[in-house]
Amino acid sequence: MNVLIIIAHPEADSFNSYLASKAGRRFEKQGSLVHSVNLYSENFEPREGEIFYPDRQDVERFDALREHRYHWNAHRLPEDVTRHIELLKNSDLLLLHFPFWWFAMPAILKGWMDRVFVYGGIYDSSHRHQNGVMKGKRALLTVSAGASANACAYNGRDGDMRLMLWPPIHAPTI
């Protein structure tokens, strides 16, 4: 099994990073091929924008979806995005390790999704959800929070974490 671990915590010695390394070692012990990507250590740029597309299809107006499709078809996506897409497509299991900050995932992880889940390549109107490119693959989350399980549960003080993560994580388009 090929496992891709994405770590989205700015502290290299964080609990999230510790859990990610433990998971990686466990999967390797079981014979899996593990690739770990620490978005902060890599200085991954989470902001999508025209700077990544010097030869744009539309030079007057930046349209991320249009540029994604155009550059996907031309095989001219940014190098970091291409590398991450290959890791993602070659994985059987995606593990996301991140802290729950301000009722969401860290911006760097959301930005990773914005840039790597390329429209026209990873998904489009006919390749989403159960018909997506990643059909048959699994994803798991390891999420830390600065609150108790009760506070992050249904009717908890901080709200139900599962519901807050639903759109970006639990129901991805790929």
Stockholm file with secondary structure:
# STOCKHOLM 1.0

chainA/1-174         MNVLIIIAHPEADSFNSYLASKAGRRFEKQGSLVHSVNLYSENFEPREGEIFYPDRQDVERFDALREHRYHWNAHRLPEDVTRHIELLKNSDLLLLHFPFWWFAMPAILKGWMDRVFVYGGIYDSSHRHQNGVMKGKRALLTVSAGASANACAYNGRDGDMRLMLWPPIHAPTI
#=GR chainA/1-174 SS CEEEEEECCSCTTSHHHHHHHHHHHHHHHTTCEEEEEETTTTTCCCCCCGGGCSSCSCSSSCCHHHHHHHHHHTTCCCHHHHHHHHHHHTCSEEEEEEECBTTBCCHHHHHHHHHHSCBTTTBBTTBSGGGSTTTTCEEEEEEECSSCTTTTSTTCTTCCHHHHTIIIIISCCC
#=GC SS_cons         CEEEEEECCSCTTSHHHHHHHHHHHHHHHTTCEEEEEETTTTTCCCCCCGGGCSSCSCSSSCCHHHHHHHHHHTTCCCHHHHHHHHHHHTCSEEEEEEECBTTBCCHHHHHHHHHHSCBTTTBBTTBSGGGSTTTTCEEEEEEECSSCTTTTSTTCTTCCHHHHTIIIIISCCC
//
